[in-house]
Amino acid sequence: MLSEVVTWPKPGLVDPVEHGTHPDMDVFTFIKSATSLRPYFYQAAQAGIHFPVEQPLTRLFDQLRHLGLKAE
């Protein structure tokens, strides 16, 4: 995410030069937002690593959905 935000030019997205279609966000708010999600990305990775292979993937998706809602 951090590499993506500093890439320029790209149409309609936040970058160091312009806001695109996001007038409420600049590169600094994007970076703050991305770094605030770090614990949740770690939790999502751990959920996938430790997910029992014999379980249906819908259970993993439910876990990830729950983590995503907490992150949001």
CHARMM internal coordinates of N, CA and C (Angstrom, degrees):
IC EDIT
DIST 1 N 1 CA 1.4437
DIST 1 CA 1 C 1.5282
ANGL 1 N 1 CA 1 C 110.47
DIST 1 C 2 N 1.3043
ANGL 1 CA 1 C 2 N 116.44
DIHE 1 N 1 CA 1 C 2 N -40.77
DIST 2 N 2 CA 1.4600
ANGL 1 C 2 N 2 CA 119.40
DIHE 1 CA 1 C 2 N 2 CA -178.09
DIST 2 CA 2 C 1.5233
ANGL 2 N 2 CA 2 C 111.26
DIHE 1 C 2 N 2 CA 2 C -68.97
DIST 2 C 3 N 1.3130
ANGL 2 CA 2 C 3 N 117.02
DIHE 2 N 2 CA 2 C 3 N -35.22
DIST 3 N 3 CA 1.4651
ANGL 2 C 3 N 3 CA 119.81
DIHE 2 CA 2 C 3 N 3 CA 176.49
DIST 3 CA 3 C 1.5205
ANGL 3 N 3 CA 3 C 110.52
DIHE 2 C 3 N 3 CA 3 C -68.38
DIST 3 C 4 N 1.3068
ANGL 3 CA 3 C 4 N 116.66
DIHE 3 N 3 CA 3 C 4 N -37.28
DIST 4 N 4 CA 1.4691
ANGL 3 C 4 N 4 CA 120.96
DIHE 3 CA 3 C 4 N 4 CA -178.27
DIST 4 CA 4 C 1.5240
ANGL 4 N 4 CA 4 C 110.95
DIHE 3 C 4 N 4 CA 4 C -65.39
DIST 4 C 5 N 1.3228
ANGL 4 CA 4 C 5 N 117.86
DIHE 4 N 4 CA 4 C 5 N -40.56
DIST 5 N 5 CA 1.4582
ANGL 4 C 5 N 5 CA 120.36
DIHE 4 CA 4 C 5 N 5 CA -174.38
DIST 5 CA 5 C 1.5306
ANGL 5 N 5 CA 5 C 112.65
DIHE 4 C 5 N 5 CA 5 C -68.72
DIST 5 C 6 N 1.3167
ANGL 5 CA 5 C 6 N 118.10
DIHE 5 N 5 CA 5 C 6 N -25.53
DIST 6 N 6 CA 1.4685
ANGL 5 C 6 N 6 CA 119.48
DIHE 5 CA 5 C 6 N 6 CA -179.36
DIST 6 CA 6 C 1.5292
ANGL 6 N 6 CA 6 C 112.87
DIHE 5 C 6 N 6 CA 6 C -93.09
DIST 6 C 7 N 1.3283
ANGL 6 CA 6 C 7 N 116.60
DIHE 6 N 6 CA 6 C 7 N 1.63
DIST 7 N 7 CA 1.4654
ANGL 6 C 7 N 7 CA 120.87
DIHE 6 CA 6 C 7 N 7 CA 176.77
DIST 7 CA 7 C 1.5238
ANGL 7 N 7 CA 7 C 109.51
DIHE 6 C 7 N 7 CA 7 C -80.04
DIST 7 C 8 N 1.3283
ANGL 7 CA 7 C 8 N 115.95
DIHE 7 N 7 CA 7 C 8 N 135.03
DIST 8 N 8 CA 1.4567
ANGL 7 C 8 N 8 CA 120.75
DIHE 7 CA 7 C 8 N 8 CA -179.64
DIST 8 CA 8 C 1.5099
ANGL 8 N 8 CA 8 C 109.26
DIHE 7 C 8 N 8 CA 8 C -146.21
DIST 8 C 9 N 1.2901
ANGL 8 CA 8 C 9 N 121.71
DIHE 8 N 8 CA 8 C 9 N 143.50
DIST 9 N 9 CA 1.4593
ANGL 8 C 9 N 9 CA 128.08
DIHE 8 CA 8 C 9 N 9 CA -2.49
DIST 9 CA 9 C 1.5226
ANGL 9 N 9 CA 9 C 111.39
DIHE 8 C 9 N 9 CA 9 C -88.13
DIST 9 C 10 N 1.2903
ANGL 9 CA 9 C 10 N 115.56
DIHE 9 N 9 CA 9 C 10 N 158.22
DIST 10 N 10 CA 1.4619
ANGL 9 C 10 N 10 CA 122.35
DIHE 9 CA 9 C 10 N 10 CA 171.80
DIST 10 CA 10 C 1.5255
ANGL 10 N 10 CA 10 C 107.52
DIHE 9 C 10 N 10 CA 10 C -153.45
DIST 10 C 11 N 1.2999
ANGL 10 CA 10 C 11 N 118.45
DIHE 10 N 10 CA 10 C 11 N 132.29
DIST 11 N 11 CA 1.4606
ANGL 10 C 11 N 11 CA 121.23
DIHE 10 CA 10 C 11 N 11 CA -172.25
DIST 11 CA 11 C 1.5226
ANGL 11 N 11 CA 11 C 113.18
DIHE 10 C 11 N 11 CA 11 C -72.48
DIST 11 C 12 N 1.3141
ANGL 11 CA 11 C 12 N 115.57
DIHE 11 N 11 CA 11 C 12 N 128.63
DIST 12 N 12 CA 1.4552
ANGL 11 C 12 N 12 CA 121.15
DIHE 11 CA 11 C 12 N 12 CA 170.80
DIST 12 CA 12 C 1.5136
ANGL 12 N 12 CA 12 C 116.60
DIHE 11 C 12 N 12 CA 12 C 77.76
DIST 12 C 13 N 1.3242
ANGL 12 CA 12 C 13 N 118.61
DIHE 12 N 12 CA 12 C 13 N 4.29
DIST 13 N 13 CA 1.4551
ANGL 12 C 13 N 13 CA 120.39
DIHE 12 CA 12 C 13 N 13 CA -177.08
DIST 13 CA 13 C 1.5241
ANGL 13 N 13 CA 13 C 110.66
DIHE 12 C 13 N 13 CA 13 C -118.37
DIST 13 C 14 N 1.3435
ANGL 13 CA 13 C 14 N 115.46
DIHE 13 N 13 CA 13 C 14 N 161.05
DIST 14 N 14 CA 1.4572
ANGL 13 C 14 N 14 CA 121.30
DIHE 13 CA 13 C 14 N 14 CA 179.09
DIST 14 CA 14 C 1.5223
ANGL 14 N 14 CA 14 C 109.80
DIHE 13 C 14 N 14 CA 14 C -71.08
DIST 14 C 15 N 1.3226
ANGL 14 CA 14 C 15 N 115.55
DIHE 14 N 14 CA 14 C 15 N 133.70
DIST 15 N 15 CA 1.4606
ANGL 14 C 15 N 15 CA 121.48
DIHE 14 CA 14 C 15 N 15 CA 174.77
DIST 15 CA 15 C 1.5308
ANGL 15 N 15 CA 15 C 107.72
DIHE 14 C 15 N 15 CA 15 C -150.39
DIST 15 C 16 N 1.3199
ANGL 15 CA 15 C 16 N 118.91
DIHE 15 N 15 CA 15 C 16 N 178.29
DIST 16 N 16 CA 1.4624
ANGL 15 C 16 N 16 CA 120.15
DIHE 15 CA 15 C 16 N 16 CA -176.91
DIST 16 CA 16 C 1.5326
ANGL 16 N 16 CA 16 C 114.45
DIHE 15 C 16 N 16 CA 16 C -64.18
DIST 16 C 17 N 1.3274
ANGL 16 CA 16 C 17 N 117.63
DIHE 16 N 16 CA 16 C 17 N -17.39
DIST 17 N 17 CA 1.4656
ANGL 16 C 17 N 17 CA 121.02
DIHE 16 CA 16 C 17 N 17 CA -174.89
DIST 17 CA 17 C 1.5275
ANGL 17 N 17 CA 17 C 112.17
DIHE 16 C 17 N 17 CA 17 C -98.59
DIST 17 C 18 N 1.3319
ANGL 17 CA 17 C 18 N 117.40
DIHE 17 N 17 CA 17 C 18 N -37.93
DIST 18 N 18 CA 1.4648
ANGL 17 C 18 N 18 CA 119.86
DIHE 17 CA 17 C 18 N 18 CA -176.10
DIST 18 CA 18 C 1.5209
ANGL 18 N 18 CA 18 C 111.50
DIHE 17 C 18 N 18 CA 18 C -147.09
DIST 18 C 19 N 1.3296
ANGL 18 CA 18 C 19 N 115.02
DIHE 18 N 18 CA 18 C 19 N 166.96
DIST 19 N 19 CA 1.4615
ANGL 18 C 19 N 19 CA 121.99
DIHE 18 CA 18 C 19 N 19 CA -177.61
DIST 19 CA 19 C 1.5130
ANGL 19 N 19 CA 19 C 112.71
DIHE 18 C 19 N 19 CA 19 C -92.53
DIST 19 C 20 N 1.3067
ANGL 19 CA 19 C 20 N 117.50
DIHE 19 N 19 CA 19 C 20 N -14.35
DIST 20 N 20 CA 1.4543
ANGL 19 C 20 N 20 CA 120.01
DIHE 19 CA 19 C 20 N 20 CA -175.29
DIST 20 CA 20 C 1.5119
ANGL 20 N 20 CA 20 C 110.13
DIHE 19 C 20 N 20 CA 20 C 63.47
DIST 20 C 21 N 1.3048
ANGL 20 CA 20 C 21 N 116.53
DIHE 20 N 20 CA 20 C 21 N -131.55
DIST 21 N 21 CA 1.4672
ANGL 20 C 21 N 21 CA 121.31
DIHE 20 CA 20 C 21 N 21 CA -179.25
DIST 21 CA 21 C 1.5295
ANGL 21 N 21 CA 21 C 112.22
DIHE 20 C 21 N 21 CA 21 C -91.09
DIST 21 C 22 N 1.3331
ANGL 21 CA 21 C 22 N 117.37
DIHE 21 N 21 CA 21 C 22 N 16.17
DIST 22 N 22 CA 1.4713
ANGL 21 C 22 N 22 CA 121.78
DIHE 21 CA 21 C 22 N 22 CA -177.85
DIST 22 CA 22 C 1.5256
ANGL 22 N 22 CA 22 C 110.30
DIHE 21 C 22 N 22 CA 22 C -118.76
DIST 22 C 23 N 1.3404
ANGL 22 CA 22 C 23 N 118.20
DIHE 22 N 22 CA 22 C 23 N 76.78
DIST 23 N 23 CA 1.4577
ANGL 22 C 23 N 23 CA 120.07
DIHE 22 CA 22 C 23 N 23 CA -177.30
DIST 23 CA 23 C 1.5301
ANGL 23 N 23 CA 23 C 113.51
DIHE 22 C 23 N 23 CA 23 C -64.68
DIST 23 C 24 N 1.3256
ANGL 23 CA 23 C 24 N 117.13
DIHE 23 N 23 CA 23 C 24 N -18.13
DIST 24 N 24 CA 1.4569
ANGL 23 C 24 N 24 CA 121.15
DIHE 23 CA 23 C 24 N 24 CA -179.00
DIST 24 CA 24 C 1.5298
ANGL 24 N 24 CA 24 C 112.82
DIHE 23 C 24 N 24 CA 24 C -90.04
DIST 24 C 25 N 1.3341
ANGL 24 CA 24 C 25 N 117.96
DIHE 24 N 24 CA 24 C 25 N 4.67
DIST 25 N 25 CA 1.4530
ANGL 24 C 25 N 25 CA 120.53
DIHE 24 CA 24 C 25 N 25 CA -175.22
DIST 25 CA 25 C 1.5201
ANGL 25 N 25 CA 25 C 110.15
DIHE 24 C 25 N 25 CA 25 C -137.30
DIST 25 C 26 N 1.3205
ANGL 25 CA 25 C 26 N 115.14
DIHE 25 N 25 CA 25 C 26 N 141.06
DIST 26 N 26 CA 1.4580
ANGL 25 C 26 N 26 CA 120.34
DIHE 25 CA 25 C 26 N 26 CA 170.48
DIST 26 CA 26 C 1.5267
ANGL 26 N 26 CA 26 C 107.37
DIHE 25 C 26 N 26 CA 26 C -125.64
DIST 26 C 27 N 1.3113
ANGL 26 CA 26 C 27 N 117.43
DIHE 26 N 26 CA 26 C 27 N -177.26
DIST 27 N 27 CA 1.4554
ANGL 26 C 27 N 27 CA 120.78
DIHE 26 CA 26 C 27 N 27 CA -175.63
DIST 27 CA 27 C 1.5374
ANGL 27 N 27 CA 27 C 111.11
DIHE 26 C 27 N 27 CA 27 C -60.20
DIST 27 C 28 N 1.3283
ANGL 27 CA 27 C 28 N 117.23
DIHE 27 N 27 CA 27 C 28 N -33.30
DIST 28 N 28 CA 1.4614
ANGL 27 C 28 N 28 CA 120.02
DIHE 27 CA 27 C 28 N 28 CA -177.95
DIST 28 CA 28 C 1.5292
ANGL 28 N 28 CA 28 C 112.25
DIHE 27 C 28 N 28 CA 28 C -73.29
DIST 28 C 29 N 1.3471
ANGL 28 CA 28 C 29 N 117.42
DIHE 28 N 28 CA 28 C 29 N -40.75
DIST 29 N 29 CA 1.4639
ANGL 28 C 29 N 29 CA 118.59
DIHE 28 CA 28 C 29 N 29 CA 176.49
DIST 29 CA 29 C 1.5281
ANGL 29 N 29 CA 29 C 110.53
DIHE 28 C 29 N 29 CA 29 C -68.58
DIST 29 C 30 N 1.3351
ANGL 29 CA 29 C 30 N 116.92
DIHE 29 N 29 CA 29 C 30 N -32.95
DIST 30 N 30 CA 1.4646
ANGL 29 C 30 N 30 CA 120.07
DIHE 29 CA 29 C 30 N 30 CA 175.92
DIST 30 CA 30 C 1.5257
ANGL 30 N 30 CA 30 C 109.89
DIHE 29 C 30 N 30 CA 30 C -62.67
DIST 30 C 31 N 1.3214
ANGL 30 CA 30 C 31 N 117.83
DIHE 30 N 30 CA 30 C 31 N -45.99
DIST 31 N 31 CA 1.4659
ANGL 30 C 31 N 31 CA 121.85
DIHE 30 CA 30 C 31 N 31 CA -179.79
DIST 31 CA 31 C 1.5269
ANGL 31 N 31 CA 31 C 110.66
DIHE 30 C 31 N 31 CA 31 C -62.54
DIST 31 C 32 N 1.3348
ANGL 31 CA 31 C 32 N 117.71
DIHE 31 N 31 CA 31 C 32 N -43.48
DIST 32 N 32 CA 1.4670
ANGL 31 C 32 N 32 CA 120.83
DIHE 31 CA 31 C 32 N 32 CA 177.76
DIST 32 CA 32 C 1.5272
ANGL 32 N 32 CA 32 C 110.67
DIHE 31 C 32 N 32 CA 32 C -60.79
DIST 32 C 33 N 1.3247
ANGL 32 CA 32 C 33 N 116.13
DIHE 32 N 32 CA 32 C 33 N -42.84
DIST 33 N 33 CA 1.4548
ANGL 32 C 33 N 33 CA 121.09
DIHE 32 CA 32 C 33 N 33 CA 179.66
DIST 33 CA 33 C 1.5313
ANGL 33 N 33 CA 33 C 111.03
DIHE 32 C 33 N 33 CA 33 C -63.39
DIST 33 C 34 N 1.3196
ANGL 33 CA 33 C 34 N 116.10
DIHE 33 N 33 CA 33 C 34 N -46.83
DIST 34 N 34 CA 1.4662
ANGL 33 C 34 N 34 CA 120.73
DIHE 33 CA 33 C 34 N 34 CA -178.26
DIST 34 CA 34 C 1.5254
ANGL 34 N 34 CA 34 C 111.38
DIHE 33 C 34 N 34 CA 34 C -63.26
DIST 34 C 35 N 1.3213
ANGL 34 CA 34 C 35 N 117.05
DIHE 34 N 34 CA 34 C 35 N -43.71
DIST 35 N 35 CA 1.4684
ANGL 34 C 35 N 35 CA 118.93
DIHE 34 CA 34 C 35 N 35 CA -178.62
DIST 35 CA 35 C 1.5241
ANGL 35 N 35 CA 35 C 111.89
DIHE 34 C 35 N 35 CA 35 C -71.16
DIST 35 C 36 N 1.3207
ANGL 35 CA 35 C 36 N 117.58
DIHE 35 N 35 CA 35 C 36 N -27.01
DIST 36 N 36 CA 1.4657
ANGL 35 C 36 N 36 CA 119.27
DIHE 35 CA 35 C 36 N 36 CA 177.36
DIST 36 CA 36 C 1.5290
ANGL 36 N 36 CA 36 C 111.53
DIHE 35 C 36 N 36 CA 36 C -68.80
DIST 36 C 37 N 1.3330
ANGL 36 CA 36 C 37 N 117.31
DIHE 36 N 36 CA 36 C 37 N -20.88
DIST 37 N 37 CA 1.4659
ANGL 36 C 37 N 37 CA 121.70
DIHE 36 CA 36 C 37 N 37 CA -179.23
DIST 37 CA 37 C 1.5303
ANGL 37 N 37 CA 37 C 113.13
DIHE 36 C 37 N 37 CA 37 C -86.53
DIST 37 C 38 N 1.3163
ANGL 37 CA 37 C 38 N 117.61
DIHE 37 N 37 CA 37 C 38 N -5.82
DIST 38 N 38 CA 1.4631
ANGL 37 C 38 N 38 CA 120.78
DIHE 37 CA 37 C 38 N 38 CA -175.90
DIST 38 CA 38 C 1.5435
ANGL 38 N 38 CA 38 C 113.46
DIHE 37 C 38 N 38 CA 38 C -52.05
DIST 38 C 39 N 1.3335
ANGL 38 CA 38 C 39 N 119.98
DIHE 38 N 38 CA 38 C 39 N -47.84
DIST 39 N 39 CA 1.4716
ANGL 38 C 39 N 39 CA 118.96
DIHE 38 CA 38 C 39 N 39 CA 179.73
DIST 39 CA 39 C 1.5290
ANGL 39 N 39 CA 39 C 113.03
DIHE 38 C 39 N 39 CA 39 C -59.85
DIST 39 C 40 N 1.3191
ANGL 39 CA 39 C 40 N 116.81
DIHE 39 N 39 CA 39 C 40 N -35.01
DIST 40 N 40 CA 1.4570
ANGL 39 C 40 N 40 CA 120.10
DIHE 39 CA 39 C 40 N 40 CA -178.88
DIST 40 CA 40 C 1.5285
ANGL 40 N 40 CA 40 C 111.68
DIHE 39 C 40 N 40 CA 40 C -73.81
DIST 40 C 41 N 1.3325
ANGL 40 CA 40 C 41 N 117.49
DIHE 40 N 40 CA 40 C 41 N -35.30
DIST 41 N 41 CA 1.4616
ANGL 40 C 41 N 41 CA 119.97
DIHE 40 CA 40 C 41 N 41 CA 174.51
DIST 41 CA 41 C 1.5185
ANGL 41 N 41 CA 41 C 110.02
DIHE 40 C 41 N 41 CA 41 C -63.33
DIST 41 C 42 N 1.3220
ANGL 41 CA 41 C 42 N 116.52
DIHE 41 N 41 CA 41 C 42 N -39.86
DIST 42 N 42 CA 1.4651
ANGL 41 C 42 N 42 CA 120.63
DIHE 41 CA 41 C 42 N 42 CA 177.68
DIST 42 CA 42 C 1.5291
ANGL 42 N 42 CA 42 C 110.05
DIHE 41 C 42 N 42 CA 42 C -63.19
DIST 42 C 43 N 1.3312
ANGL 42 CA 42 C 43 N 116.91
DIHE 42 N 42 CA 42 C 43 N -45.76
DIST 43 N 43 CA 1.4664
ANGL 42 C 43 N 43 CA 120.68
DIHE 42 CA 42 C 43 N 43 CA 179.19
DIST 43 CA 43 C 1.5219
ANGL 43 N 43 CA 43 C 111.36
DIHE 42 C 43 N 43 CA 43 C -61.87
DIST 43 C 44 N 1.3155
ANGL 43 CA 43 C 44 N 117.55
DIHE 43 N 43 CA 43 C 44 N -39.85
DIST 44 N 44 CA 1.4647
ANGL 43 C 44 N 44 CA 120.96
DIHE 43 CA 43 C 44 N 44 CA 178.75
DIST 44 CA 44 C 1.5263
ANGL 44 N 44 CA 44 C 110.40
DIHE 43 C 44 N 44 CA 44 C -64.70
DIST 44 C 45 N 1.3301
ANGL 44 CA 44 C 45 N 117.06
DIHE 44 N 44 CA 44 C 45 N -42.08
DIST 45 N 45 CA 1.4679
ANGL 44 C 45 N 45 CA 120.44
DIHE 44 CA 44 C 45 N 45 CA 177.95
DIST 45 CA 45 C 1.5194
ANGL 45 N 45 CA 45 C 110.46
DIHE 44 C 45 N 45 CA 45 C -63.25
DIST 45 C 46 N 1.3179
ANGL 45 CA 45 C 46 N 117.05
DIHE 45 N 45 CA 45 C 46 N -42.66
DIST 46 N 46 CA 1.4556
ANGL 45 C 46 N 46 CA 120.69
DIHE 45 CA 45 C 46 N 46 CA 179.00
DIST 46 CA 46 C 1.5289
ANGL 46 N 46 CA 46 C 111.53
DIHE 45 C 46 N 46 CA 46 C -64.22
DIST 46 C 47 N 1.3089
ANGL 46 CA 46 C 47 N 116.83
DIHE 46 N 46 CA 46 C 47 N -38.68
DIST 47 N 47 CA 1.4697
ANGL 46 C 47 N 47 CA 120.40
DIHE 46 CA 46 C 47 N 47 CA 177.82
DIST 47 CA 47 C 1.5253
ANGL 47 N 47 CA 47 C 109.95
DIHE 46 C 47 N 47 CA 47 C -60.77
DIST 47 C 48 N 1.3176
ANGL 47 CA 47 C 48 N 116.97
DIHE 47 N 47 CA 47 C 48 N -42.66
DIST 48 N 48 CA 1.4665
ANGL 47 C 48 N 48 CA 120.31
DIHE 47 CA 47 C 48 N 48 CA 178.92
DIST 48 CA 48 C 1.5178
ANGL 48 N 48 CA 48 C 112.27
DIHE 47 C 48 N 48 CA 48 C -68.63
DIST 48 C 49 N 1.3218
ANGL 48 CA 48 C 49 N 117.46
DIHE 48 N 48 CA 48 C 49 N -41.54
DIST 49 N 49 CA 1.4733
ANGL 48 C 49 N 49 CA 121.51
DIHE 48 CA 48 C 49 N 49 CA -179.07
DIST 49 CA 49 C 1.5188
ANGL 49 N 49 CA 49 C 111.05
DIHE 48 C 49 N 49 CA 49 C -63.58
DIST 49 C 50 N 1.3276
ANGL 49 CA 49 C 50 N 116.85
DIHE 49 N 49 CA 49 C 50 N -40.35
DIST 50 N 50 CA 1.4678
ANGL 49 C 50 N 50 CA 120.98
DIHE 49 CA 49 C 50 N 50 CA -174.38
DIST 50 CA 50 C 1.5265
ANGL 50 N 50 CA 50 C 113.46
DIHE 49 C 50 N 50 CA 50 C -97.02
DIST 50 C 51 N 1.3133
ANGL 50 CA 50 C 51 N 117.04
DIHE 50 N 50 CA 50 C 51 N 6.70
DIST 51 N 51 CA 1.4615
ANGL 50 C 51 N 51 CA 119.48
DIHE 50 CA 50 C 51 N 51 CA -179.12
DIST 51 CA 51 C 1.5194
ANGL 51 N 51 CA 51 C 109.74
DIHE 50 C 51 N 51 CA 51 C -72.92
DIST 51 C 52 N 1.3352
ANGL 51 CA 51 C 52 N 117.35
DIHE 51 N 51 CA 51 C 52 N 127.33
DIST 52 N 52 CA 1.4659
ANGL 51 C 52 N 52 CA 120.29
DIHE 51 CA 51 C 52 N 52 CA 179.94
DIST 52 CA 52 C 1.5350
ANGL 52 N 52 CA 52 C 111.25
DIHE 51 C 52 N 52 CA 52 C -64.96
DIST 52 C 53 N 1.3199
ANGL 52 CA 52 C 53 N 116.80
DIHE 52 N 52 CA 52 C 53 N 126.68
DIST 53 N 53 CA 1.4686
ANGL 52 C 53 N 53 CA 121.16
DIHE 52 CA 52 C 53 N 53 CA -175.76
DIST 53 CA 53 C 1.5258
ANGL 53 N 53 CA 53 C 112.63
DIHE 52 C 53 N 53 CA 53 C -64.29
DIST 53 C 54 N 1.3138
ANGL 53 CA 53 C 54 N 117.40
DIHE 53 N 53 CA 53 C 54 N -21.33
DIST 54 N 54 CA 1.4645
ANGL 53 C 54 N 54 CA 119.28
DIHE 53 CA 53 C 54 N 54 CA -179.21
DIST 54 CA 54 C 1.5382
ANGL 54 N 54 CA 54 C 112.49
DIHE 53 C 54 N 54 CA 54 C -81.27
DIST 54 C 55 N 1.3114
ANGL 54 CA 54 C 55 N 116.93
DIHE 54 N 54 CA 54 C 55 N -8.99
DIST 55 N 55 CA 1.4595
ANGL 54 C 55 N 55 CA 121.02
DIHE 54 CA 54 C 55 N 55 CA 179.87
DIST 55 CA 55 C 1.5333
ANGL 55 N 55 CA 55 C 110.13
DIHE 54 C 55 N 55 CA 55 C -85.38
DIST 55 C 56 N 1.3275
ANGL 55 CA 55 C 56 N 117.52
DIHE 55 N 55 CA 55 C 56 N 150.38
DIST 56 N 56 CA 1.4650
ANGL 55 C 56 N 56 CA 119.24
DIHE 55 CA 55 C 56 N 56 CA 176.55
DIST 56 CA 56 C 1.5354
ANGL 56 N 56 CA 56 C 110.78
DIHE 55 C 56 N 56 CA 56 C -67.89
DIST 56 C 57 N 1.3249
ANGL 56 CA 56 C 57 N 115.54
DIHE 56 N 56 CA 56 C 57 N 142.72
DIST 57 N 57 CA 1.4657
ANGL 56 C 57 N 57 CA 120.11
DIHE 56 CA 56 C 57 N 57 CA -177.84
DIST 57 CA 57 C 1.5202
ANGL 57 N 57 CA 57 C 113.12
DIHE 56 C 57 N 57 CA 57 C -61.63
DIST 57 C 58 N 1.3215
ANGL 57 CA 57 C 58 N 117.20
DIHE 57 N 57 CA 57 C 58 N -20.82
DIST 58 N 58 CA 1.4669
ANGL 57 C 58 N 58 CA 118.97
DIHE 57 CA 57 C 58 N 58 CA 178.25
DIST 58 CA 58 C 1.5294
ANGL 58 N 58 CA 58 C 110.81
DIHE 57 C 58 N 58 CA 58 C -60.69
DIST 58 C 59 N 1.3189
ANGL 58 CA 58 C 59 N 117.56
DIHE 58 N 58 CA 58 C 59 N -29.90
DIST 59 N 59 CA 1.4727
ANGL 58 C 59 N 59 CA 120.44
DIHE 58 CA 58 C 59 N 59 CA 177.25
DIST 59 CA 59 C 1.5257
ANGL 59 N 59 CA 59 C 111.11
DIHE 58 C 59 N 59 CA 59 C -68.77
DIST 59 C 60 N 1.3217
ANGL 59 CA 59 C 60 N 116.46
DIHE 59 N 59 CA 59 C 60 N -39.41
DIST 60 N 60 CA 1.4626
ANGL 59 C 60 N 60 CA 119.44
DIHE 59 CA 59 C 60 N 60 CA 175.99
DIST 60 CA 60 C 1.5257
ANGL 60 N 60 CA 60 C 109.76
DIHE 59 C 60 N 60 CA 60 C -64.57
DIST 60 C 61 N 1.3212
ANGL 60 CA 60 C 61 N 117.25
DIHE 60 N 60 CA 60 C 61 N -43.76
DIST 61 N 61 CA 1.4617
ANGL 60 C 61 N 61 CA 120.41
DIHE 60 CA 60 C 61 N 61 CA 178.53
DIST 61 CA 61 C 1.5296
ANGL 61 N 61 CA 61 C 110.93
DIHE 60 C 61 N 61 CA 61 C -59.36
DIST 61 C 62 N 1.3383
ANGL 61 CA 61 C 62 N 117.00
DIHE 61 N 61 CA 61 C 62 N -38.92
DIST 62 N 62 CA 1.4621
ANGL 61 C 62 N 62 CA 120.51
DIHE 61 CA 61 C 62 N 62 CA 177.17
DIST 62 CA 62 C 1.5277
ANGL 62 N 62 CA 62 C 110.98
DIHE 61 C 62 N 62 CA 62 C -63.23
DIST 62 C 63 N 1.3325
ANGL 62 CA 62 C 63 N 116.71
DIHE 62 N 62 CA 62 C 63 N -42.00
DIST 63 N 63 CA 1.4679
ANGL 62 C 63 N 63 CA 120.55
DIHE 62 CA 62 C 63 N 63 CA 177.64
DIST 63 CA 63 C 1.5260
ANGL 63 N 63 CA 63 C 110.21
DIHE 62 C 63 N 63 CA 63 C -62.56
DIST 63 C 64 N 1.3276
ANGL 63 CA 63 C 64 N 116.24
DIHE 63 N 63 CA 63 C 64 N -45.38
DIST 64 N 64 CA 1.4620
ANGL 63 C 64 N 64 CA 120.38
DIHE 63 CA 63 C 64 N 64 CA -179.04
DIST 64 CA 64 C 1.5307
ANGL 64 N 64 CA 64 C 111.14
DIHE 63 C 64 N 64 CA 64 C -65.69
DIST 64 C 65 N 1.3167
ANGL 64 CA 64 C 65 N 116.52
DIHE 64 N 64 CA 64 C 65 N -37.65
DIST 65 N 65 CA 1.4665
ANGL 64 C 65 N 65 CA 120.51
DIHE 64 CA 64 C 65 N 65 CA 177.68
DIST 65 CA 65 C 1.5317
ANGL 65 N 65 CA 65 C 109.98
DIHE 64 C 65 N 65 CA 65 C -61.93
DIST 65 C 66 N 1.3220
ANGL 65 CA 65 C 66 N 115.86
DIHE 65 N 65 CA 65 C 66 N -43.59
DIST 66 N 66 CA 1.4746
ANGL 65 C 66 N 66 CA 120.67
DIHE 65 CA 65 C 66 N 66 CA 179.16
DIST 66 CA 66 C 1.5439
ANGL 66 N 66 CA 66 C 109.89
DIHE 65 C 66 N 66 CA 66 C -62.20
DIST 66 C 67 N 1.3255
ANGL 66 CA 66 C 67 N 117.30
DIHE 66 N 66 CA 66 C 67 N -45.53
DIST 67 N 67 CA 1.4559
ANGL 66 C 67 N 67 CA 120.65
DIHE 66 CA 66 C 67 N 67 CA 178.13
DIST 67 CA 67 C 1.5303
ANGL 67 N 67 CA 67 C 111.24
DIHE 66 C 67 N 67 CA 67 C -62.41
DIST 67 C 68 N 1.3160
ANGL 67 CA 67 C 68 N 116.63
DIHE 67 N 67 CA 67 C 68 N -40.22
DIST 68 N 68 CA 1.4475
ANGL 67 C 68 N 68 CA 120.86
DIHE 67 CA 67 C 68 N 68 CA 178.98
DIST 68 CA 68 C 1.5219
ANGL 68 N 68 CA 68 C 112.49
DIHE 67 C 68 N 68 CA 68 C -63.29
DIST 68 C 69 N 1.3234
ANGL 68 CA 68 C 69 N 115.96
DIHE 68 N 68 CA 68 C 69 N -40.09
DIST 69 N 69 CA 1.4651
ANGL 68 C 69 N 69 CA 119.58
DIHE 68 CA 68 C 69 N 69 CA 177.68
DIST 69 CA 69 C 1.5196
ANGL 69 N 69 CA 69 C 110.67
DIHE 68 C 69 N 69 CA 69 C -65.19
DIST 69 C 70 N 1.3328
ANGL 69 CA 69 C 70 N 117.43
DIHE 69 N 69 CA 69 C 70 N -40.19
DIST 70 N 70 CA 1.4650
ANGL 69 C 70 N 70 CA 120.39
DIHE 69 CA 69 C 70 N 70 CA 176.44
DIST 70 CA 70 C 1.5240
ANGL 70 N 70 CA 70 C 110.35
DIHE 69 C 70 N 70 CA 70 C -63.10
DIST 70 C 71 N 1.3076
ANGL 70 CA 70 C 71 N 116.66
DIHE 70 N 70 CA 70 C 71 N -40.30
DIST 71 N 71 CA 1.4624
ANGL 70 C 71 N 71 CA 120.89
DIHE 70 CA 70 C 71 N 71 CA -178.95
DIST 71 CA 71 C 1.5219
ANGL 71 N 71 CA 71 C 110.94
DIHE 70 C 71 N 71 CA 71 C -65.84
DIST 71 C 72 N 1.3166
ANGL 71 CA 71 C 72 N 115.43
DIHE 71 N 71 CA 71 C 72 N -37.75
DIST 72 N 72 CA 1.4551
ANGL 71 C 72 N 72 CA 120.04
DIHE 71 CA 71 C 72 N 72 CA -178.18
DIST 72 CA 72 C 1.5049
ANGL 72 N 72 CA 72 C 110.43
DIHE 71 C 72 N 72 CA 72 C -67.20
END
COOR INIT
IC SEED 1 N 1 CA 1 C
IC BUILD
